[in-house]
Amino acid sequence: MKKFLVKLLVMAFVLITASSVALAKSNDELRAELNQMSVAVLDRMAKKYPETERAVQLAYAYSTISSSSVKLGFWGTDRGRGVAVNNETGERIYVKMREVTIGLNIGAKEYDLLFIITNKDAWDSFTSGNIKFGTEVTATANDGVTGESYANATIIADGVWVYQLDKKGLALELTFKGARISPIRSLLKDNEKK
């Protein structure tokens, strides 16, 4: 147990250090890093869930987020960053995710999220910070418009489905979760900040 706690503390230190290093980068460097990360997330998702390639192509928009979590005792926190891409307009909005868990928590892990956004209203909610979600709702969803089915996806809001892929780590949870996705304001262009 002692070794596990030491590893957990080291991982928390690495996450904090990585966050502080990210602050030293320019906005253009951060955008480039998030774009590269998005390509890597899409590649990993396609290997695990081949249907995601088609889902991304047919979706109104999509978002990729790479996240990490640290959970100890009765609280836990997840933090992630990524990019939301509108297939209709080509617009890219850089986003962050914050999640808080309350309940029995222990562990740390890194994971990827791929959000499939099926319509303009869902896009507007997602990119404005109005997407808040909790526990999983279903394992297979249908978009209700084209009849597309998103096997292995979880519906989190009207018009938004998510795929999750754990990269490394282990976390045991018996919790209530609440998460929020919002734009990274410093990476918005001046005309988008209004």
Secondary structure, 3 states (H helix, E strand, C coil): CHHHHHHHHHHHHHHHHHHHHHHCCCHHHHHHHHHHHHHHHHHHHHHHCCHHHHHHHHCCEEEEEEEEEEEEEEEEEEEEEEEEEECCCCCEEEEEEEEEEEEEEEEEEEEEEEEEECCHHHHHHHHHCCEEECCCCCCEEECCCCCCEEECCEEEECCEEEEEEEEEEEEEEEEEEEEEEEECHHHCCHHHCC
